[in-house]
Amino acid sequence: MADNTATIFRKVVALTSAVFVDLSLFYASGFVATYGVFGHLLRLWVFAGLRCLALTAVTLFTLGDFKPVLVRFITAHSVLPAVFETGTSVLYHEESQCGLLADARCWLMCAGASLAAALFWELTIPDSNDEAAGKEKKQKSRVLFMRVLWLYKPYYLMLFGGFVFLSLAVICEMFIPFYTGRVIDILGSNYQPNEFLSALLFMGLYSLGSSMSAGCRGGVLLCAISAFTCRMKVKLFEALTKQEIGFFETIKTGEITSRLSRDTNLMGRTVCLNVNVLLRTFIKTLGMISLMMNLSWKLTFLVLMETPITGLIQSIYDTHYQRLSLAVQDSMARTNDSANEVVSGIRVVRSFNTEKHEARRYNNHLMETHNIKTHRDTVRAIYLLARRLTGLAMQVFILYYGRLFIRRGQMTTGNLVSFILYQSNLGDNIRTLTYIFGDMLNSVGAAGKVFEYLDRKPQVSTEGKLTPDQLEGHISFRHLNFAYPSCPQKTVLKDFSLELKPGKMTALVGPSGEGKSTCVSLLERYYEPQDGEILFDNEPLKSYEHRFLHRKIAVVSQEPVLFSGSIRHNIAYGLDECSLEEIQEAARKANAHDFIQQLEKGYDTEVGESGSQLSKSERQRIAIARALVRKPQVLILDEITSSLDAECENKVQKSLASCPNQTLLVIAHRLKTIENADQIVVVGDGRVQERGTHQELMDMKGNYYKLREKLFTEGNSPQ
């Protein structure tokens, strides 16, 4: 507390001393001017150097050290009068009252202008650690923005057309206030009908040209935005579908759909429209400043003093608004994910009577989003209030000084009206420039999330090139160690080794959760093992071309997934060229052809969302047909027979037995499915515990025997 008090005291002493010394030198400069000791400009520059040295000495003496921002403020405050008077004298051959005399009003004006200049410097070139970090963040945003512009490359012609119409609209719009003031001057002086009609004609032409060009600009840019957004959605969707399965286990569905639906729209629409507004405003601002300089260069400099203050307000606003906007995006993603979970699991919700609980949970997510949005909108409301108060104060200053200039004959009433119209638009344009630039950086926050997915490299490589003409179907698991990415601390497979012989049937048995389905996931290359490798015909599994591998190794899971569309579409899913005869042959092998023929539209029957129009048994048989139509070298059946009746199961088994060269891996609990297998492997605790034929394992009276007794003889006779 004592240290803080001492620090505050030193700062107060430094400020008081600096003001006293500076005012003394400022009035001394006026005294010298009165007695004409030096030339006008020489006096100003001599006293500028003296004031700079004196203020630096006082600050060092009282504070001991000071930040670079004080150096810039002292320098600007000291030399500003000399710079202003020199420029006025050289360009306009005039001398201002502050240059000839010294009073408190001139000193306060110079201090305010110096403070504005120092603020402008700090906003554009920060140098402290926090500001440097903010600058680095903005630099990252600029890089993202340039990437978005580069992705617009196919639509550069449309963007160029939009820029041309934009320029025409701005040029026409700039001259409207000028002719408005001219009309007022014509009406206020000697009325000349020809001049009046000429001014009105030009006003009408410029207004018409501005409106037409603005409309064409908007249409062309909207077409470019629409095309770009569609392209980005496709690119993002392709990138997502290439990710490994573990990615979808750690990223929620709501977040992914939010990136696809919302962020791609923001990325295309907001960024492009901001560029449109930024360019239009920038061109318009430059044109207005040049016209305002012709009307009154003094009032123009007064107006430009508003820029640093507006920039400071905008910088503070951008910092908070960007953070809150990102929080809103994340909160909306969580809300969407919550709704998706309930819709996809509505049967569980209904069975446990948790409708009200889920409604409350969804309401909590919505309220969280609402609170963040309220905070964000409050920040925006305060920003708009500060922005409008700044503009109102500037208009008061312009009216005051404009009245003085009219009295002195330096402006006409029409010129002042034109200037006020320009100033009103210029103030809006300067605020729009600072706002749009910040909002443009904010909008690429959504682009950053999209690029995060686009740039992500799948943890499971799909860059294999091997596509041999002949395959035997020999599979070797060699010393695998594996843990799921979502639970890395739990090892599922431990030094796991297994061999699947070509043309043979291998059955995996064991308690649930011991690693059987994990073997299937690794064989399908959903994941990569942490140690060991899987060989397919003595070649590493990752060496094979991705599409080729998944055509040669097909899997049918216990809970098959069908897609909206016809039965024919689902069986031929992923195959570009698949005849109806091949589809029907696969359906016969899966014992699905008969029930499909009984349907009203046969193979063109719609299965509904996720196959909801079919029974579980029918979905299972279509899934088997989908695997068989590929004529895979290795077929994996993951506990599929649980939803098939005994007759259907026997027919499927006979069909599978008719493919003697096919390697078959079966995970099942039903005795009829596994007792005829060429090799039965008992998996427990992530390792191979026993292997052999059914009879060999029964004679060993080991784990398989105990498992059989538990699964097949407790309360039920074996089938």
N, C-alpha and C positions, 0 to 999 in steps of 0.2 A: 504493500500500500504506500509506504514511504517513497519507494523508488518511483512509483507511478506519479505521485504528487510532485516529486522533484522534476520528473520529465515534463509534466504539464507546465510547471512554473518556468522551466528553461524555454519552452516553446513560446509562452506568453511574452517573456522578456525579449526573445529574439524577434518576435513579430512587432512588438512595440518599438524596439530600437530601430528596426529596419524601416518602419513607417516614418519615424521621426527623422532619420538621416535622409531618406529618399525625398520627403517633402521639403526638407531644408535645401537640398541640392536643386530640386525642381523650381522652387521659388528663387533660388540664387540665379538659375538660368534665366528666369524672367527679368530679374534685376539687371543682369548683364545685357539682355536684349534692349532694355529701356535706355541704357547709356551707350549702347552701340560699341562695346569694347571689342567684340569679334564680329566677323561676318556672320550672316544668318545661319547658313548651313554648317560652317565651321564650328560655330558655337554649339549647335545641336549635337554634333558628333563628339566634340570635346566633353560636353557634359554627359553624353551617353556613356563614354568610357569611364568617367569619374563615378557615375552612379553605379555602374556594374562593379567596379572595384570596391566601392564603399559598401554596397549591399553584401558582396561576397565576404568582405572582412568582418562585418558585423555578424553575419550568420556563422562563420567559422568561430568567432570569439565566443558567441553565446551557446552554440550547439556543439562545437568541437568537430562535428562532421555533418554532412548533409547529403541527401539523396540526389541522384541525377535530375530528378524532376524539378528540384529547386534551382539547379544550375540553368535549366532551360527556361524556367519562369523568370529568373533574374535577368538573363540575357535578353529575352523577348521584351520584358518590361522596360529595360534600359534603352534599347536601341529602337523600339517601335516609333517614338515621336520623330527621331531623326530619319528613319526609313520613310515614314508617311510624308513628312515635309519635303524630303528629297524627291520622292516620286511625284508629289503634287507640283513641285516647282519645275521638274524636267518635262512632265507630260502635259500639264495644263497651265503652266506659268502663273500659278496662283500661290498665295501664302494664307494658311488658315489662321484663325484667331488664336488657337492653341500654340501655334508656332511663334506668334508675336507676343503673346501674353502668357501668364501662368496663373491659374486659379485651381480651386479644389475640383471643379467639374471636369476640367481637362485631365487632371491627375486620375480621377476616378474612371474616366473613359479609357485612358491608357491602361490602367490596372485591369479593367474588365476585359479589354481586347487581349492583353497579355495572358490573362488567365484562360481565355478561350483558346488562344494559340497553344498554350501548354497542354490543355485538355486534348486538343486535336492531335498533338504529338503523341501523347500517352495512349490514345486510342489506336493510332496507326503503327507506332513503333514502341511497344512495351518492352521493358527490360528487367523487371523483377522476376523472381523465380515463378511466382504464381502466374504472372502475366505471360511469361515465356511459355509456361505450360498451356495457357489458354491460346497463345499464338500457335503452338504446335497442334493443338486440337483443331483450330481453324484451318491450319495448313492441311491436315488430314481431310477435313471437309472439302477443301478446294480440290484435292486429289480425287476424291470421290465424284465431285461435280464434273471434273474433266473426263472421268471415265464414263459418266452418263452422256456427256456430249459426244464422246467417241462412239458410243453405241447408237447414237442418232445418225451415224454416217450414211446409212442407206436412204435417209430422208433429208439429206443436206439440201437437195434441190427445192423441196417444199419449204425448208427453213429459210433458204435464200429468198424465195418468193415472198414469204411472210415478212422478211426484213425489208424488202423493197417497198411493199405496201405500208409497212410500219413507218418507214422514212417519209413517204409521201403524206401519210396522215399527220405526222408530227409537223412537217414543214407547213402544211396548210393550216393546222391548228394554231401555230405560233403567231400568224399574222392577224388573227381575228381580234385580239385585244388592241393591236396597233391601230386598226381601222376603226375600232370602237372609239378610241380617243380622238381620232381624226374627225369623226362625225360630230363629237361633242364640240371640238374647236370650231368646226364650220358653223354649227348652230349658234355658238356663243359669240361669233364675230360677224363680219359681213357675210350674209347668207349667199352662197353661190350655188344655184340649182345643179349645174353640170358637175361641180366638185362633189356635191352631196350625193347625187345619183351614182357617180363613179365610185365613191367610197362604199355605198350600199351594194353596188354590183360586185365589187371585189370581196366584200364580206360574205355575200351569198355564195360566190364561186369557191372561196376558201372553205366555207362551211360544208358545201356539197362535196368537195374533194376530200376533206377530212373524213366525212361520214362514210363515203364509198370505200376509201382506202382502208379505214378501220374495219369495216365489215369483211372485206376481202382478206385482210390480215388474219382476223379471227377464224374464218373458215379454213384457210390453208393450214394454220397452226393446229387447229383441232383435228384435222385429218392426220397430220404428222404425229400428234399425241396418241391418237387411237391406234395407228399402225405400230408405233413404238411399244405401247402397252401390251398389245397382243404378242409381239415378238418377245418381250421380256417375260411374260407369263409362260410362254413355251420354253424359253431357255431355263427359267427357274424350275419348271416342272421336270425337264430333262435332267437337270443337275440333282434334283431331289431323288428321282427314281434310280439314279446311279449310286446312291449312298448305301452303305452296308446296313444290315438289319439292326445292328446295335445302335445306329444313329436314331432310328425311329423308336427305339426303346427308351432313349434318354430325352428326346425332344417330344413335347406334347403335340397332339394333332391340332389343337386350336392355334398354337403358335405357327405351325406350318401353313394352315389355311389362311391365317391372317397375313402372312407374308405374300401368299399367292394372290389373295383377293384385294387387300388394302394397300400394302406397301408398294406393290408394282404400279398401282394406280397413282399413288403419291409420287413415286419416282418419275413417272412419265409426265403426269399432268402438272404437278406443282413446279417441278424444275423447269420444264419448257415454258410454261406460262410466266414464270418469274423472269426468265431470260427475255421474253417478249416485253414485259413491263419494264425491266431494267434497261434494255436498249432504248425503248421508246422514251422513257423518262430521262435517260442520260442525254440523248440527242436533243430533246426538248429543252432540257436545263441549259445546255451550252448555247442554244439559239436564244433563249430568253435572256441569259446573262448578257450576251452581246447586244441585244436590243435595249435592255435596261441601261447598259453603260452609255448608249447613245442618248437616252432620255435624261439620266442623271447618274454620273459615276459616283458621287458622294453617297446618295441613297443606296446605290448598289453595294458599296462596301459595307454600309450599315446592315443591309439585309444579310450579307454573307457572314457577318459575325454570329448569326444564329446557328450556322452549320455545326461548329464544335459542340455547342450545348445540345443540339439535337442528336449528334453522334454519341455523346455520353449517355443520354437517356436511352438511346437505342441499344447501346452496348450492354447496359445493365438489364434491359428488358430481354434481349436475346439470350443472355446467360440463363436467366430463370425460366424463360418460356421454352427453350430447347430441352432443358432438363425435365420440365413438367410434361412436354409433348411426348418424350420418350417413355415417361412413366405411364401416360395414358395408353400408348400403344401396347406396352407390356400388360397392363391391366385388362385391356380389351381382349388380348390373346388368351389370358387366363379365363376370362368370362366365356369366351367362345369354346374353350376346351371343356369347361364345366358343363355347358349345354350339350356338347357332342357326347360326352360321357353318359349323360342321362338318356339321350335319344338312342344311342347304340345299346345301352343296357336297360331299356325300358321294362323288359320282362322281370329282371331282378328287382328293379324299383317297385314294380307292382306287387311282386310276390312277397316282399318284405314290408309293404305298406309304408314306404318312405317318401311318398309324393310331397308331403308338406316339408319334410326335412330337406329334400333336394330343392324345393322352391325357395326355402329360406337361404340355403347355401348359394343359390343363383342370385337371390336378392342381395346377399352380402357382397358378392363379387360386383354386382351392378352399382351398389352404393359406394364401394371402393373407387370404382371408375368415376362415379358422379362426383365424389369429393375431390379427386385429383383434377377433374375438369373444372370444378368450381374454383379451386385454387388457381388453376391456369387462367381462367377467365377473369378472376379478380386482378391478377397481375396485368393482364391485357387492359382492363378497364382503367387501372391506375396509370398505365403507360399512355393510353389515349388522352386521359385528362391532362397529364403533364405536357404532352405534345401540343394539345390545343391551347393551353395556357401560354406556352412559349410562342406560338403563332399569334395569339391575341396581343401579347406584349409587343411583339415586333410591329404589328399593324399600328399600335398607338404611337410608337416612335416614328414611323413613316409619316403618319398624318401630322404630327407635331413639326417635324423638320420640313415636310413638303409645304406646309403653310408658310414657314419662314422663307423657303426658296421662291415661292410664288410672290411674296411681298418684295423680295429683292430682284424680281424679274428674271430669275435663273430658270424658271419652269413656267409652262402654261397650265391652265386648269385641265385641259385635255391630256397633256403629257402626264400630269399627276394621276388622272384616272387610269390611263393606260399602264402607268407604272404600278398602281395598286392592283390592277387586274393581273399584271405579270407577277407581282410579288406574291399575290394569293396563290397563283398556280405554282410559282417557284418554290414557295414554302412547302406546299404539298409535294412537289417533285423531290425536293431535298429530303423531306421526311420519308417519302416513298423509296428513294434510293437507299437510304440507310436501313429502312425496314425490309425492303425486298432483298438486299444483300444478306441481311441476317436471316430472313426467312428462307432464302435460297440455301444457306448453309444448314438451316434447321431441316429443310426438306430432304437433304441428302442423308439425314439420319436414317430415314426409311430406306434409301438406296444402300446405305452401309449394311443394313441387316440383310438386304437381298444379295449384295455382293459377298456377304459372309457365307451364304449358302452356295453361291455360284463358284466361289474360290475354294470351297472345301474339297479336299482330296479324300475319296473313300478310303477307309482303313483297310478294306479288303480289295486288293488290286484286281482289276478286270482287264489287264493289258496283255494277257497271254495270247500267243500266236499259233499254237500247235493245233492242227486239224488233220490228223492222220486218216487215211482212207479206210483202214481196217482197225478194229478194236476187239480185244478178247474179252474185256470186262473184268480184269484182275484188279482188285482193290486191296491196298495194304495200309493199315493204320500203324505208324511206327512211333512208339514212345511219346504219345501225346500228353501234354499237360495243358489244361484249358480252364479258364474262368470267364464268366460272362462279363462284358464291359460294364453292365449296370450293377454288378456285384463282384468286383475284382478280388475281394478278400476271401471269397469262397471258391475253392478249386473243385470243379465238377469232375474232370477226368485227370487221373494221376498215373503217369507212365503207362498209358493205355496202348496196347498193341493188339491188332486183329487182322485177319486175312480173309477176304471174300474171294472164293475161287470162281473162275469163269464157268457159267452154265450151271451153277449150284445154288441151292437155296440155303440161306443162313438166317436163323431166327435168334433175335435178341430177347432175353427174358430177364426179369428181375423186378424188384420193388420199384414203385414210382419215385422219380426224383433221383435216381442213381446214375443217370448218364446215357440212357438208351436213346432218347430223342436228341440228345446233344450230338451223338455220333451222326445222326441224320443231318442235323444242321451244319456240321463241319463238312460232311460229304457234299452237301449242296453249296458249300462255300458262302454260307450266311455270315460266318465268322472265320477268323484265322486263329489257329492254336498258338499259345504263347511259346510252346516248345514242341519239337517233333514235326512230322510231316505226314501227308497222305499221298500215296502214289496210286496212279491210275495207269495200268500197264507199264509199270516201272518208270513213269514220268510224274514229276510233281503235279499235283492237281492244279496249281496256279499257272502252270505253263500252257494249259489249254485255252483256246479262244472261248470267250465267255458264252456266246450264243451256242457254239458247237457243244460245249460241255453240258449245258442245260437241256440240250436236245438228246444227248446220249445218256444222261442221268435224270430220270424222272421220279417224282415223289408224289404219293397220295397220302394226305394227312387224315387224321381221325375226324377233324372238323373241316371238311372241304369248303373252299371259298369259290362261289360262282359270281359272275358279273352280270349286270343288267344286259339283256339281249336274248337272242334265241339260243336253243340247245345246240344248234349247229355252230353258232359263234363260240359258245363255251368249249365245245369239244375241240374245235380247230384253233383255240386261243393261242396266238403267238405264231401261227404258221401262215405264211403268206399264200402259199399254194397247197391247198388241201382239198381233194375232190370229195364229193358226197359219198362215193363208194368207199373211200378210205375211212370216212367218218362212220359210216354204217358198219363196216367191218370191225372197227374198234368198239363200237357200241354193242355188237353181238358178243365179243369176247368179254365185255364187262356185264353181260346179261342185262343190258339197258335197251336193246333194240325193240323188244316186244312192247314194253310199256310206253316207249316214245311213239310207236306206230299207232297206239290206241288214243293218243292225244289228238285233238281236233286239227291242229296245224302240224302235227308230226315234229320233224326236226326244226321247223320254224316257230315252234311254240316259245313264247317269252317266259323266262324263268323268274322274272321279278327281281326286286332288289335283293342281292345276296342269295338268290335262289329261293326266295320266300314262297313261290307258287308251287314248289315241289316238296315232297317229304324228305326226311333225312336219308332214308335208304336210296331214294331216287337221286338225290344230290351226290351221294357217295358213288353210285354206279357211273354217273356222268363224269365224276372226277377220275375214276379209274379209266374210262374211255379216253379222257383227255390225255392221260399219261400214255396209254397204249398206242394212240394214233401216231405218236412220235417214233414208235418202234425203237425204244431206248435199249441201250446195251446193258444198263443197270437200272433196275426198277426197285423202288423203295416203297413199302407199304407200312405206314405207321399206324398200327392198331385200327385198321379200316373196317375189320369184320365185326366190330361191336354193334354196328347199325344194320348189318345184313342178317337175314334169316338163314337157317341152315341150308335150304335148297339153293338159295342165291349164292351162298358162300361156296357150295360144292361146284356150281357151274363156273364161278370165277376161278376157283383153283384148277379146274380142268383146263380152262382157257390158258391160264398162266403156264401150266405144265406142257402145253403144246408149243412153247418157245424154248427149246432145249439149250440154245446158245445164250440165253439171257441170264445174267447174274441177278438173283433175287434176294433182297434183304427185307425181312419181315420183323416187325415188332408187334407182338400180340400176346394176349393172355389166354385165349381159347385153345384148348388142347388140340382140337382138330386142325387148327391152323399151323401148329408147330411140330407136332409129333412126327410128321413125315419129312421134316427138314433134313437136308444133308448134313447140316452142322447147327447145333444149338449152343449158344453162348450165354452163360449166366454173368450178368453185369451187376456188381455191387460195390458201393463205396468208390465209384469212379474207376474200377479196375475189372479185368477179366478174371473171374473166380473159377469158372469151370467151362469146358468146351467138349463137345462130342455129339454123338447121335442120341436120340431119345433113350434107347435101350441102355447105351453105355452110361449115361448120366443116372438113369434109374438104378443101375447096378452099383454105382458108386455110393448111393444113398447119402449124397452130400447136399449142397445148397439147392440144387435143382429138385431133388427128391422132396426136400422140406417145402420148397415153394409150391410144388405140384400138390402136395398134401393140403397146403394152406389155401391155395386158390381154387382147387378143383374138387376137393373132397369134403370141405367144411360146409355141411348143409346141402350140398348138391353133388350129384354123381358126375364124373367127368363125361363130357360129351364125346 
